[in-house]
């Protein structure tokens, strides 16, 4: 499905947990998401996720300096974290404040086809 996200979330996370055959589109249209204890956008499962930056919009994703992870786990580890295919597109702007380890981390394919992205940390793609 397609989900349009606007407004401010000062202490929380947007989580995508769909079937491994679902395609999900998150449209950021003036959204600010901050999570002091984990990723701002946490893509746990889907076939493909598209983060679309709405035309002319300013958006922010920020995480905190430490995460509350399960014992023995080392992920999620980025303000925008994805376990599956991730595409960032659109004509808006996205500021990513990666305060823990990474700004963006995709464990599968990562494609950027549009938008203006400002990241305070690195963007990383890991292949299984």
N, C-alpha and C positions, 0 to 999 in steps of 0.2 A: 504494500500500500504506500501511499504518499502522505506524509505528515508535515504540516507547516508549523514551525516553532518560532514564536516571537516572545518578547519580554525578557525579564530577568529572573534567574534562579541563582540565589546567592549561596546556597548550601545544599547541593544535590547533584544528581547525575541523570543524564538521559541514557537509558539502556535499550539496546535492540537485542531481542532474544526471540527470533522467528525460526521457522523450520529451515533446514539446510537447502530447501528448494525455493524459498521466498526471496523476491527482490524487493528491497525497501528503499524508499526515497525520503530523506530528511531535508526539508527546505528550511534553511536558516534565513529568517526575514527580520533582522533586527533582534537577534537573540544574544543573550549573555548568560553563560552557564559556568558556574564556579563550584568546585568540589574540593574541599581541603583534605579529604581522606581517600581520594581515588580519582579516576578519570572523569572529565566533564561529559564526554561522549564515549560510552563503552559498548562496542559492538561485539556481543558474545557469540551470536550465531545468526547466519542468514546465508543465502547463496551469494548475493551481491548487495552492497549498500552504496547508495549514491548520496553524497552530501552536496546539496545544491545551494549555492550562495545567491540569494535573490538579488535581482538587478538593483544596484544602488544601495544595498543594505550594508550595515556595519555589524559584524558579529564577533563574539569573543568566546573562546573556550579556555578555561584555566584550571589547573590542578594545584594541589598543595605540595609542600616540601616532603611530606611523608604519607605513606599509604597504610591502610589497615588491610593486610593480606592474610590469607589463610596460612597456617604453619607449613613451611616448606615450599610455598609458592613465590614466584618472582614476577608474576604478571597478574593483572594489567600493570603497565609501566609508562603510560603516556597520557597527556591531557586528552588526546583523541586516539583511542586504542581500538584496533579491530583484529579479530581472529580470522576474518574472512575477507573476500575481495572488497576493496574500498576505492571509490572514485570520487574525487572532489571536482565539482564543476560549477558553472554559473558565472555571473558578471558582478557579484558583490565582493565584499572584502571580509576576510577572516583573520583575526589576530589570535594566535595560539600562544598561551603562556605555559610552557612546560617547566614546572618547578621541581618535579620529582626526578625523572630520568630523561624522558623524551617529550617533544612536542607532539609528534605523530608517530605511531608505530602500527604497521600493518603486518600481521603474521602471514598474509597471503598477498595477492596482487595489490599494488597501490598505483593509481593513475590520477594525475592532476591534469585536467583539460581546460580549466578556466579559473577565473577569480583572481583576486589579489590576496596573497597569503603572506602574513608577517608572522614569523616564528621566532621566539626567544631562545629556542633550543633546536636540536636536530630533528630531522625527519628520517625515519628508518623503515625499511622494508625487509622482513625476514621471510625466507622461504623454508617451509618445513623439510 
